[in-house]
Amino acid sequence: MNTQSSIAPLTSFPKSQIKVLLLENIHPLAKEAFLSEGFDVETLSVALKPEELKAKIKDVHVLGIRSKTQIPAEVLAEAKRLLTLGCFCIGTNQVDLDFAKERGIPVFNAPFGNTRSVAEMVISEIIALSRQLFQRSSEVHSKVWKKVSNGCFEVRGKTLGIIGYGHIGSQVSTLAESLGMRVLYYDIISKLPLGNAKGCNTLRELLKESDFITLHVPATPQTHKMIGSPELQVMKKGSYLINASRGNVVQIPALAETLKSGHLAGAAVDVFPEEPEGNNSDFFTELQGISNVILTPHIGGATEEAQANIGTEVPAALIRFVNSGSTSGAVNFPQVDLVPTQEGHRILNVHQNIPGVLSEINGIVSRLGANIQAQTLATDPKIGYLVLDTDRALSQEVKNAIENLGASIKTRMLY
């Protein structure tokens, strides 16, 4: 793990006093990465409820969670010392990202770590559904021998429709083509197709033409319950639906009725609108007991390889931020990645994005007679994030003056 310790040995806060809290049995590689930096690390194998987390988070500087821990505004409000937060998964909808931004807390996730694992599971489900493998296996486990070919097909030559052509969707596209499948995709953002994949202009076009449809979209207002009865009826008779994205994307009762009617030949669902907090819990869904439906407990990214990848990917981003102020890859923050200097001190400032702030800051530097060695400002509609390297002699005075600006949200001396 690269650090800035050799470049900038002087820090404003001893690393041994930087407290890291990792929840939900995050991979041990994450703990090792933080310990190698000299941080104080605590790990818990479970998710904490918001009320429990309020008390626990008060003196934490770096927080790591997975998908079960909810971080609403009222929890973040108690995190007086929190510098940054890492979601050890792809999704970040469990965190109030806007409130975190308003508190000057960048949030990082793992957009790449489990890509291959999810893609491989989707491909395996396409084949399993097409061959009715789960039904045949269940029958043999029940001492029933039922060798049939009716309703079972090769996937070669069939059309796969991918809704959401991001990291996972494009990986599924590549694997599907290697099986001889024709690939269509639909995304609200223009994407460069891989291989021979073809983009569709509308969701309806993709639904009508696909034999298999797989969803790889984030949880947003636009994707909430985006697949309901009207969309399911547009799908080909005898086609299949796979959802390994977010639980609220598909309307489960509508899917159950469409399967029971025989319009769809099968489905595979890995995510649900409401999921148990832990293993060995009772679970109910309207899809249970329906023929040729694969139900799995949110395991798309549950491989040892994926968890190891995430266990290194997210800590790397969090450590870069703690050590250098880099927000590259943050999901809720302006992107800044300024190379550290050896001679100066670095000041980090988050402020409201209103006219005149940078002018005020430059006025402070000029008035104090400080020298700017490097400076980068990035903004979004709500906040500005400034990384300022200045000479050591006046750095504390510059930092204090910037911190006292009316628009400042959070200011700290990094080193």
Long-range contacts (C-beta under 8 A, 24 or more apart in sequence): 1-33, 1-36, 1-37, 1-315, 1-316, 1-319, 2-320, 3-37, 3-319, 3-323, 4-323, 4-324, 4-340, 4-415, 5-323, 7-340, 7-341, 7-342, 8-340, 8-341, 8-342, 8-346, 8-414, 8-415, 9-415, 10-345, 10-392, 10-415, 11-414, 11-415, 12-412, 12-413, 12-414, 12-415, 15-39, 16-40, 18-61, 18-62, 18-322, 19-59, 19-60, 19-61, 19-62, 19-81, 20-60, 20-61, 20-62, 20-63, 20-64, 21-56, 21-57, 21-60, 21-62, 21-63, 21-64, 22-64, 23-47, 23-48, 23-63, 23-64, 23-65, 23-66, 23-69, 24-65, 24-66, 24-67, 24-68, 24-69, 24-88, 25-66, 26-64, 26-66, 26-88, 26-311, 27-88, 27-307, 27-308, 27-310, 27-311, 28-311, 29-308, 29-311, 29-312, 29-315, 30-64, 30-88, 30-311, 30-312, 30-314, 30-315, 33-311, 33-312, 33-315, 33-316, 33-319, 34-62, 34-315, 34-319, 37-319, 37-322, 37-323, 46-278, 47-277, 50-74, 50-75, 54-78, 57-82, 61-322, 62-86, 62-318, 62-322, 64-88, 64-314, 64-315, 64-318, 65-94, 65-95, 67-91, 67-94, 67-298, 68-94, 68-277, 69-94, 70-94, 71-95, 71-96, 71-100, 72-96, 72-99, 73-99, 76-100, 76-103, 76-105, 77-103, 79-103, 79-105, 83-321, 83-322, 83-412, 84-108, 84-318, 84-321, 84-322, 86-314, 86-315, 86-317, 86-318, 87-314, 88-310, 88-311, 88-314, 89-114, 89-301, 89-310, 90-114, 90-167, 90-168, 90-301, 91-218, 91-219, 91-246, 92-331, 92-332, 93-218, 93-219, 93-246, 97-331, 97-332, 98-332, 98-382, 100-332, 101-332, 101-333, 101-382, 101-383, 102-382, 102-383, 102-409, 103-409, 103-410, 104-350, 104-383, 104-409, 104-410, 106-321, 106-327, 106-330, 106-332, 106-333, 107-330, 107-331, 107-332, 107-333, 108-314, 108-317, 108-318, 108-321, 108-329, 108-330, 108-331, 109-314, 109-331, 110-309, 110-310, 110-313, 110-314, 111-167, 111-329, 112-167, 112-309, 112-313, 113-301, 113-306, 113-307, 113-309, 113-310, 113-313, 113-314, 114-300, 114-301, 114-303, 114-306, 114-307, 114-309, 114-310, 115-167, 115-168, 115-171, 116-171, 116-305, 116-306, 117-300, 117-301, 117-302, 117-303, 117-305, 117-306, 118-168, 118-171, 118-216, 118-244, 118-300, 118-301, 118-306, 119-168, 119-171, 119-172, 119-175, 120-175, 121-244, 121-270, 121-296, 121-299, 121-300, 122-168, 122-172, 122-214, 122-242, 122-244, 122-268, 122-300, 123-172, 123-175, 123-176, 123-179, 125-242, 125-268, 125-294, 126-155, 126-160, 126-176, 126-212, 126-214, 126-240, 126-242, 127-155, 128-268, 128-294, 129-212, 129-240, 129-242, 129-265, 129-266, 129-267, 129-268, 129-292, 129-294, 130-154, 130-155, 130-158, 130-212, 130-240, 132-266, 132-292, 134-292, 134-294, 135-291, 135-292, 151-265, 155-179, 155-180, 155-181, 155-212, 156-180, 156-181, 157-181, 157-182, 158-182, 158-211, 158-212, 159-183, 159-184, 159-209, 159-210, 159-211, 159-212, 160-184, 160-210, 160-211, 160-212, 160-213, 160-214, 161-185, 161-186, 161-200, 161-206, 161-207, 161-209, 161-210, 161-212, 161-213, 161-214, 162-186, 162-197, 162-213, 162-214, 162-216, 163-187, 163-203, 163-206, 163-213, 163-214, 163-215, 163-216, 163-217, 164-215, 164-216, 164-217, 164-218, 164-245, 165-191, 165-193, 165-197, 165-199, 165-216, 166-191, 166-216, 168-216, 169-214, 169-216, 170-194, 172-214, 172-216, 173-197, 181-212, 184-209, 184-210, 188-222, 203-231, 204-234, 207-231, 207-234, 207-235, 208-234, 208-235, 208-236, 209-236, 210-235, 210-236, 210-239, 211-236, 211-238, 211-239, 211-240, 212-239, 212-240, 212-242, 213-239, 213-240, 213-241, 213-242, 214-241, 214-242, 214-243, 214-244, 215-241, 215-242, 215-243, 215-244, 215-245, 215-249, 215-250, 216-244, 216-245, 217-245, 217-246, 217-249, 218-245, 218-246, 219-246, 219-248, 219-249, 223-248, 223-249, 224-248, 224-249, 225-249, 225-250, 225-251, 226-250, 227-251, 227-254, 227-255, 228-254, 229-254, 229-257, 229-258, 232-258, 232-263, 232-264, 233-258, 233-263, 235-263, 235-264, 237-262, 237-263, 238-264, 238-265, 239-264, 239-265, 240-264, 240-265, 240-266, 240-267, 240-268, 241-267, 241-268, 242-267, 242-268, 242-269, 243-267, 243-268, 243-269, 243-270, 243-271, 244-268, 244-270, 244-271, 244-300, 245-271, 246-271, 247-271, 247-272, 247-273, 247-274, 247-275, 248-273, 252-285, 252-286, 252-287, 253-286, 255-286, 255-287, 256-286, 256-287, 256-290, 259-287, 259-290, 259-291, 259-292, 259-293, 260-290, 265-292, 266-291, 266-292, 266-293, 266-294, 267-292, 267-293, 267-294, 268-293, 268-294, 268-295, 268-296, 269-293, 269-294, 269-295, 269-296, 270-296, 270-297, 270-298, 270-299, 270-300, 271-298, 271-300, 272-298, 323-414, 324-414, 325-387, 325-414, 327-378, 327-385, 333-380, 333-383, 333-385, 334-378, 334-379, 334-380, 334-383, 334-384, 334-385, 335-378, 336-376, 336-377, 336-378, 336-385, 336-387, 338-374, 338-376, 338-387, 338-389, 339-374, 340-389, 340-415, 341-373, 341-374, 341-389, 343-373, 343-391, 343-392, 344-373, 344-374, 344-389, 344-390, 344-391, 344-392, 344-395, 345-389, 345-390, 345-391, 345-392, 345-395, 345-413, 345-414, 345-415, 346-387, 346-388, 346-389, 346-413, 346-414, 346-415, 347-386, 347-387, 347-388, 347-389, 347-390, 347-395, 347-398, 347-399, 347-402, 347-411, 347-412, 347-413, 347-414, 348-385, 348-386, 348-387, 348-388, 348-410, 348-411, 348-412, 348-413, 348-414, 349-385, 349-386, 349-388, 349-402, 349-403, 349-408, 349-410, 349-411, 350-383, 350-384, 350-385, 350-386, 350-408, 350-409, 350-410, 350-411, 351-383, 351-384, 351-386, 351-405, 351-407, 351-408, 351-409, 352-382, 352-383, 352-384, 352-407, 352-409, 353-379, 353-380, 353-381, 353-382, 353-383, 353-384, 354-407, 357-384, 357-405, 357-407, 358-384, 358-386, 360-405, 360-407, 361-386, 361-388, 361-402, 361-405, 364-398, 364-401, 364-402, 365-390, 365-398, 368-394, 368-397, 368-398, 368-401, 369-394, 370-394, 370-395, 370-397, 370-398, 383-409
